[in-house]
Amino acid sequence: MVRRRRIPRSWYFILLVAVAIAISYFDRLTLPVAITSIQHNIPLSNEQFSWLQTAFLLSYAAMYVIGGRLLDMLGTRRGFLLIMLWWSLACALHSLATGFVLLVIARFLLGAGEGGGFPAATRVVAEWIEPQKRSTAMGLINAGTAVGSVLAPPIIGFILLTSGWRAVFLASGLAGLCWVVWWAVSYRPNSSVKAVEETGPEKPMRWSQVLRMHNVQAFVFAKFMSDSAWYFLLFWLPKYLYDARGFDIKQVSAYAWIPYAASGVGSFIGGWFSSWLLRRGRSLDAARKIALGCCAFAMPAVMLVSLAPVSMALALFSTAFFAQQAWSGLVMTLPADIFPLNAVGTVAGLIGFGGAMGGAIFGLVVGYLLGHGVGYGALFVAVGTFHLIGFAAILLRGGKIQPLHGMLTEQMESAG
């Protein structure tokens, strides 16, 4: 009799979190993909569309910080359950909107829930995965962003054509509630983890202590720059295809998933490549920075999008999406690489806060510029430089990527 090999518990939990991240990205793409159908009932200008994304990102940014702290206090299991429950109900709330204001409120509430997702994911990785495999685990989790993004255009398109845009939000919210039950039944903390007692103080580090660390400042700034580009690409790609390339709902459903699929491959490859460098004898610092540098230098491909035919434009988008999500998974691995478990949520939250604020601010700039005669081409040129600027900050101010361990007290004292 052949015995079937079971997935190790640690990697089963990584899969569980990846599904949650997939649902979160499906949720946030409901509005961009359904926008033309929504506009039949609720007229929206480019500037109003940008405000809807900004409402999401402002609360998303705040919850990154608050959610990270909440997770450090409540623990991963209870904290993630509450976060997912909130954002699933908020997504369903979109279906009740009858005007712009109600859409803004629903979008704000959705961001307030989803902001805790990646801090929770980072804590799961820190709890269950050994350091040599953490970038691979985070890459797999980050690949969930692509799964949700790839599924969004065809599934949302099908629901739009058969049931209308309100059903899209109800279906997405229901998927999140099903995951809440799965998480409550399945997830348990790793009782063997002693990281908090062995490597750091019992109480979570204060925000003021963390913020004064030069490496944290560099990571927050790098995420601010890179996510300015990412949220522009994520939220505006369907609208760009509608507005600039003349796509309809069926065409967006058929083709818009391709760059998102590339982002999933990038999420996995970026984490795998960094882990491979570690296995080949590279230091943790070198393994992370080499992989991040490769990602940053691939991003300028997006500068050529507006000059290329549609098929080539999709290939260029795919290159940028691949590189961006490889980068993102690596950056969100850094808190688990460096900090003790009782600070991972706080640091990850601050890094995510920087990214969401970059997306929110640049989103408003995009809406204003598009509404005042600036074309997409100039915007693509700008975002092609953002990752290079972020990578330069990591090299110049990020210091050496290594666990703090015994140096933690000294770092905290110098920061405080």
Stockholm file with secondary structure:
# STOCKHOLM 1.0

chainA/1-416         MVRRRRIPRSWYFILLVAVAIAISYFDRLTLPVAITSIQHNIPLSNEQFSWLQTAFLLSYAAMYVIGGRLLDMLGTRRGFLLIMLWWSLACALHSLATGFVLLVIARFLLGAGEGGGFPAATRVVAEWIEPQKRSTAMGLINAGTAVGSVLAPPIIGFILLTSGWRAVFLASGLAGLCWVVWWAVSYRPNSSVKAVEETGPEKPMRWSQVLRMHNVQAFVFAKFMSDSAWYFLLFWLPKYLYDARGFDIKQVSAYAWIPYAASGVGSFIGGWFSSWLLRRGRSLDAARKIALGCCAFAMPAVMLVSLAPVSMALALFSTAFFAQQAWSGLVMTLPADIFPLNAVGTVAGLIGFGGAMGGAIFGLVVGYLLGHGVGYGALFVAVGTFHLIGFAAILLRGGKIQPLHGMLTEQMESAG
#=GR chainA/1-416 SS CCCCCCCCHHHHHHHHHHHHHHHHHHHHHHHHHHHHHHTTTSCCCHHHHHHHHHHHHHHHHHHHHHHHHHHHHHCHHHHHHHHHHHHHHHHHHGGGCCSHHHHHHHHHHHHHHHTTHHHHHHHHHHHHSCGGGHHHHHHHHHHHHHHHHHHHHHHHHHHHHHTCHHHHHHHHHHHHHHHHHHHHHHCCCCTTCCHHHHHSCSSCCCHHHHHTCHHHHHHHHHHHHHHHHHHHHHHHHHHHHHHTSCCCHHHHHHHTHHHHHHHHHHHHHHHHHHHHHHHTTCCHHHHHHHHHHHHHHHGGGGGGGGGSCHHHHHHHHHHHHHHHHHHHHHHHHHHHHHSCHHHHHHHHHHHHHHHHHHHHHHHHHHHHHHHTTCCHHHHHHHHTTHHHHHHHHHHHHSCCCCCCGGGHHHHHHHHC
#=GC SS_cons         CCCCCCCCHHHHHHHHHHHHHHHHHHHHHHHHHHHHHHTTTSCCCHHHHHHHHHHHHHHHHHHHHHHHHHHHHHCHHHHHHHHHHHHHHHHHHGGGCCSHHHHHHHHHHHHHHHTTHHHHHHHHHHHHSCGGGHHHHHHHHHHHHHHHHHHHHHHHHHHHHHTCHHHHHHHHHHHHHHHHHHHHHHCCCCTTCCHHHHHSCSSCCCHHHHHTCHHHHHHHHHHHHHHHHHHHHHHHHHHHHHHTSCCCHHHHHHHTHHHHHHHHHHHHHHHHHHHHHHHTTCCHHHHHHHHHHHHHHHGGGGGGGGGSCHHHHHHHHHHHHHHHHHHHHHHHHHHHHHSCHHHHHHHHHHHHHHHHHHHHHHHHHHHHHHHTTCCHHHHHHHHTTHHHHHHHHHHHHSCCCCCCGGGHHHHHHHHC
//
